[in-house]
């Protein structure tokens, strides 16, 4: 099993929405490295730290779980979508996504708290210039964060 941190802007898709929906496709990823994580490394049962980004107080707000392996992201084919990709075809889709299911909502663990914990200093989400919406989480980091919850 692997562990991941997946970012979403709460205005686009929040932990509360996932709690209501129960499961959701993680659509709209348009970064090759993040896509490759989903395609090549994510497996059913992998645990996810749900992270709200680009908001008043960014941070971890819940736990989810990968419940469906990577498959083509339909938004790439929808001309009305912000995520439309004219170079992608159904025979050769460029963008994939996984489905995640809600596990639980947690207290907010904000950036200041994450940065203040020396054992989490190497988390990718804390790296300067990190813009990836999906990053791997080391098992030791997962354990530390779960103790903070």
Protein Blocks (a to p, Z undefined) as FASTA:
>chain_A
ZZddddddfklocfklmmmnopacdehiacfklmmmmmmmpcghiacddddehifbgcdf
bdcddfbdcdddfklmmmkbmkbcfkbcfklcfbdcdddddfbdcddddfklmmmpmklm
mpmklpghiabfbdcddfklmmmmmmmZZ
